């Protein structure tokens, strides 16, 4: 298993995983929208995505993290929001 930061080259395969993740939560399949959503997040650097690659070089999971802020403590928080493994 190889864990690495997602890059745009991972997008087609990552979008398939993301689509399966959404279907698990009873959302209709929409591969094109999934790819566009992830591309937007990646290009705008609005999330951090890590992918898991198996021994055959195929993606078999991902995690997506989002930043938020705590004004009282004046810190950046990172929230694990999406997690999916085949």
C-alpha positions as CSV (number, residue, x, y, z in Angstrom):
1,X,0.0,0.0,0.0
2,X,1.3,3.4,-0.9
3,X,-0.4,6.6,0.6
4,X,0.3,9.8,-1.3
5,X,-1.2,13.3,-1.8
6,X,-3.7,13.2,-4.7
7,X,-2.6,14.9,-7.9
8,X,-4.6,15.9,-11.0
9,X,-3.2,12.7,-12.7
10,X,-5.2,10.7,-10.1
11,X,-8.4,12.5,-10.9
12,X,-10.1,10.0,-13.3
13,X,-9.6,7.1,-10.9
14,X,-10.2,9.2,-7.8
15,X,-13.5,10.4,-9.3
16,X,-14.6,6.8,-9.6
17,X,-13.9,6.2,-5.9
18,X,-15.6,9.4,-5.0
19,X,-18.7,8.4,-7.0
20,X,-18.8,5.0,-5.2
21,X,-18.5,6.8,-1.9
22,X,-21.4,9.0,-2.7
23,X,-23.5,6.1,-3.8
24,X,-22.9,4.4,-0.5
25,X,-24.8,7.4,1.0
26,X,-27.6,6.8,-1.5
27,X,-26.7,9.6,-3.9
28,X,-27.3,8.9,-7.6
29,X,-24.2,8.1,-9.7
30,X,-22.7,11.1,-11.5
31,X,-19.0,10.5,-12.4
32,X,-18.8,13.7,-14.4
33,X,-20.0,15.9,-11.5
34,X,-17.7,14.0,-9.1
35,X,-14.6,14.7,-11.3
36,X,-15.6,18.4,-11.6
37,X,-16.1,18.7,-7.9
38,X,-12.8,17.1,-7.0
39,X,-11.0,19.1,-9.7
40,X,-12.4,22.4,-8.3
41,X,-11.3,21.4,-4.7
42,X,-7.8,20.5,-5.9
43,X,-7.2,23.5,-8.2
44,X,-8.5,26.0,-5.6
45,X,-6.5,24.1,-2.8
46,X,-9.7,24.0,-0.8
47,X,-9.1,20.5,0.5
48,X,-6.3,18.0,1.0
49,X,-6.8,14.6,-0.5
50,X,-4.7,11.6,0.1
51,X,-5.1,8.4,-2.0
52,X,-4.1,4.8,-1.3
53,X,-2.6,2.9,-4.1
54,X,-2.5,-0.9,-4.0
55,X,0.4,-3.2,-5.1
56,X,-1.1,-3.2,-8.7
57,X,-0.9,0.6,-8.9
58,X,-4.7,1.1,-8.6
59,X,-6.3,3.5,-6.2
60,X,-8.3,1.6,-3.5
61,X,-9.2,4.4,-1.1
62,X,-9.1,8.1,-0.3
63,X,-9.4,10.6,2.5
64,X,-10.4,14.3,2.1
65,X,-9.6,16.9,4.7
66,X,-10.9,20.4,5.0
67,X,-9.4,23.4,6.9
68,X,-11.4,25.6,9.2
69,X,-10.4,28.1,11.9
70,X,-10.8,28.7,15.6
71,X,-10.9,32.4,16.3
72,X,-10.7,32.0,20.1
73,X,-7.5,29.9,20.0
74,X,-6.4,31.5,16.7
75,X,-5.5,28.2,15.1
76,X,-6.2,26.3,11.9
77,X,-8.2,23.1,12.4
78,X,-8.2,20.2,10.0
79,X,-11.3,18.0,9.7
80,X,-11.3,14.6,8.2
81,X,-14.6,14.8,6.2
82,X,-14.6,12.0,3.7
83,X,-13.0,8.5,4.0
84,X,-13.6,5.6,1.6
85,X,-11.8,2.3,1.0
86,X,-12.8,-0.4,-1.4
